Amino acid sequence: MTKPVTIVIPALDDRALLAAHLPAVLAELRARNVGDEVVVVDDTGSGVLESWLTQEFPPPATFDAASVDVRCVVRAENGGYAAAARSGVEAAAHDLVYLLNPDVRVEPGFLAPLVAAMEDTHIVAAVGRTVLCGDPSHVETLLVPQWRNGRLVMRER
């Protein structure tokens, strides 16, 4: 059975980026149909994203019709990426959490190998391959988390 995932998107006033990239995320989660959710963390300190998200990505008329839940967590003040990510993780309904920047365009099927990797009890984190500007020759360095001497360390691959 595929486990549901909470996708956390820490954001400032990133309406254009969310409008461009959130539909692909939602399409992937609808296709998975396992009760995934998206938590957008509004880190502006002003709450400008909450009403915009409700307008652009409205909740279904009935709870039974919901295939993907999109929620907004509004932070009282801008705390930076790490604080916003933590707020999103704390609000997550699921054990598996995927942190995603609002400027990332996902491809269909992006989540399946990451969820599969997490089935191994020795794996504590999985990251996707990031391709810059859609050009596979511009791949960011892949960091691989490993346990060494009781500590989580990152090494380049």
ZAGUMAR-705157 format. One record per residue (C-alpha): residue in one letter; x, y, z. Coordinates in steps of 0.2 Angstrom, whole numbers, padded with zeros to 4 digits. Each point is the difference from the previous one (the first is absolute). Example, Ala and Ser with C-alpha at 12.3 -4.5 7.8 and 13.67 -1.06 7.14 Angstrom:
# residues 2
+----+-------+-------+-------+
| aa |     u |     v |     w |
+----+-------+-------+-------+
|  A |  0062 | -0022 |  0039 |
|  S |  0006 |  0017 | -0003 |
+----+-------+-------+-------+
//
This chain:
# residues 157
+----+-------+-------+-------+
| aa |     u |     v |     w |
+----+-------+-------+-------+
|  M |  0000 |  0000 |  0000 |
|  T |  0007 |  0017 | -0005 |
|  K |  0001 |  0012 |  0015 |
|  P | -0007 |  0017 | -0001 |
|  V |  0011 |  0015 |  0000 |
|  T | -0001 |  0018 |  0006 |
|  I |  0009 |  0012 | -0012 |
|  V |  0006 |  0016 |  0009 |
|  I |  0003 |  0015 | -0010 |
|  P |  0008 |  0015 |  0010 |
|  A | -0004 |  0016 | -0010 |
|  L |  0001 |  0018 |  0001 |
|  D | -0012 |  0010 | -0012 |
|  D |  0003 | -0013 | -0013 |
|  R | -0017 |  0001 | -0009 |
|  A |  0007 | -0001 | -0017 |
|  L |  0011 | -0015 |  0003 |
|  L | -0014 | -0009 |  0010 |
|  A | -0012 |  0003 | -0015 |
|  A |  0013 | -0006 | -0012 |
|  H |  0006 | -0016 |  0010 |
|  L | -0014 | -0005 |  0012 |
|  P | -0012 | -0007 | -0013 |
|  A |  0013 | -0014 | -0005 |
|  V |  0003 | -0004 |  0018 |
|  L | -0019 | -0002 |  0003 |
|  A | -0002 | -0010 | -0016 |
|  E |  0013 | -0012 |  0006 |
|  L | -0008 | -0002 |  0017 |
|  R | -0017 | -0002 | -0008 |
|  A |  0007 | -0014 | -0011 |
|  R |  0008 | -0009 |  0015 |
|  N | -0018 |  0001 |  0009 |
|  V |  0007 | -0005 |  0017 |
|  G | -0006 |  0015 |  0011 |
|  D |  0016 |  0011 | -0003 |
|  E |  0000 |  0018 |  0005 |
|  V |  0008 |  0017 | -0004 |
|  V |  0005 |  0012 |  0014 |
|  V |  0005 |  0017 | -0006 |
|  V |  0009 |  0010 |  0014 |
|  D | -0003 |  0019 | -0002 |
|  D |  0016 |  0007 |  0007 |
|  T | -0004 |  0018 | -0004 |
|  G | -0006 |  0004 |  0017 |
|  S | -0016 |  0008 | -0008 |
|  G | -0010 | -0015 | -0006 |
|  V | -0002 |  0006 | -0018 |
|  L |  0001 | -0018 | -0007 |
|  E | -0014 | -0008 |  0010 |
|  S | -0015 |  0009 | -0009 |
|  W |  0009 | -0001 | -0016 |
|  L |  0002 | -0019 |  0001 |
|  T | -0018 | -0002 |  0005 |
|  Q | -0005 |  0010 | -0015 |
|  E |  0012 | -0008 | -0012 |
|  F | -0001 | -0018 |  0006 |
|  P | -0017 | -0001 |  0009 |
|  P | -0005 | -0014 |  0011 |
|  P | -0013 | -0012 | -0007 |
|  A | -0019 |  0003 |  0004 |
|  T |  0000 | -0016 |  0011 |
|  F |  0013 | -0009 |  0010 |
|  D | -0004 | -0016 | -0010 |
|  A |  0006 |  0009 | -0016 |
|  A |  0017 |  0004 |  0006 |
|  S |  0014 | -0010 | -0007 |
|  V |  0014 |  0012 |  0005 |
|  D | -0001 |  0012 |  0015 |
|  V |  0009 |  0017 | -0003 |
|  R |  0002 |  0009 |  0016 |
|  C |  0009 |  0016 |  0005 |
|  V |  0010 |  0003 |  0016 |
|  V |  0002 |  0018 |  0004 |
|  R |  0015 |  0006 |  0010 |
|  A | -0002 |  0015 |  0010 |
|  E |  0017 |  0007 | -0005 |
|  N |  0013 | -0005 | -0013 |
|  G |  0012 | -0012 |  0007 |
|  G |  0010 | -0006 | -0015 |
|  Y |  0000 | -0016 | -0009 |
|  A |  0004 | -0012 |  0014 |
|  A | -0013 |  0007 |  0012 |
|  A | -0013 | -0001 | -0014 |
|  A |  0005 | -0018 | -0004 |
|  R | -0002 | -0005 |  0018 |
|  S | -0017 |  0008 |  0001 |
|  G | -0005 | -0010 | -0015 |
|  V |  0007 | -0016 |  0007 |
|  E | -0009 |  0003 |  0017 |
|  A | -0016 |  0003 | -0009 |
|  A |  0002 | -0016 | -0011 |
|  A | -0014 | -0013 |  0001 |
|  H |  0012 | -0014 | -0006 |
|  D |  0016 | -0008 |  0005 |
|  L |  0008 |  0002 | -0017 |
|  V |  0004 |  0019 | -0004 |
|  Y |  0007 |  0006 | -0016 |
|  L |  0007 |  0018 |  0001 |
|  L | -0002 |  0009 | -0016 |
|  N |  0005 |  0018 | -0006 |
|  P | -0014 |  0010 | -0009 |
|  D |  0011 |  0002 | -0015 |
|  V |  0002 | -0019 | -0003 |
|  R | -0009 | -0008 | -0015 |
|  V | -0003 | -0018 |  0003 |
|  E | -0002 | -0014 | -0012 |
|  P | -0013 | -0014 |  0000 |
|  G |  0005 | -0014 |  0011 |
|  F |  0013 |  0010 |  0010 |
|  L | -0007 | -0006 |  0017 |
|  A | -0001 | -0018 | -0003 |
|  P |  0019 | -0005 |  0001 |
|  L |  0002 |  0011 |  0015 |
|  V | -0014 | -0008 |  0010 |
|  A |  0006 | -0017 | -0006 |
|  A |  0018 |  0004 |  0007 |
|  M | -0008 |  0005 |  0017 |
|  E | -0006 | -0018 |  0002 |
|  D |  0017 | -0005 |  0005 |
|  T |  0002 |  0002 |  0018 |
|  H |  0018 |  0005 | -0001 |
|  I | -0004 |  0015 | -0011 |
|  V | -0004 |  0016 |  0009 |
|  A | -0002 |  0012 | -0015 |
|  A | -0002 |  0000 | -0018 |
|  V |  0003 |  0014 | -0012 |
|  G | -0005 |  0002 | -0018 |
|  R |  0011 |  0004 | -0015 |
|  T |  0000 |  0019 | -0003 |
|  V |  0003 |  0006 | -0018 |
|  L |  0003 |  0018 | -0003 |
|  C | -0010 |  0009 | -0013 |
|  G | -0006 | -0017 | -0007 |
|  D |  0017 | -0004 | -0007 |
|  P |  0007 | -0017 |  0006 |
|  S |  0018 |  0006 | -0002 |
|  H | -0003 |  0013 |  0014 |
|  V | -0003 | -0012 |  0014 |
|  E |  0003 |  0006 |  0018 |
|  T |  0011 | -0009 |  0011 |
|  L | -0009 | -0015 |  0008 |
|  L |  0002 | -0001 |  0018 |
|  V | -0003 | -0017 |  0008 |
|  P | -0004 | -0001 |  0018 |
|  Q |  0009 | -0014 |  0010 |
|  W |  0001 | -0006 |  0018 |
|  R |  0018 |  0000 |  0006 |
|  N |  0005 | -0002 |  0018 |
|  G | -0018 |  0004 |  0006 |
|  R |  0000 |  0016 | -0010 |
|  L | -0009 |  0005 | -0016 |
|  V |  0012 |  0006 | -0013 |
|  M | -0001 |  0005 | -0018 |
|  R |  0012 | -0005 | -0013 |
|  E |  0000 |  0005 | -0019 |
|  R | -0004 | -0013 | -0013 |
+----+-------+-------+-------+
//
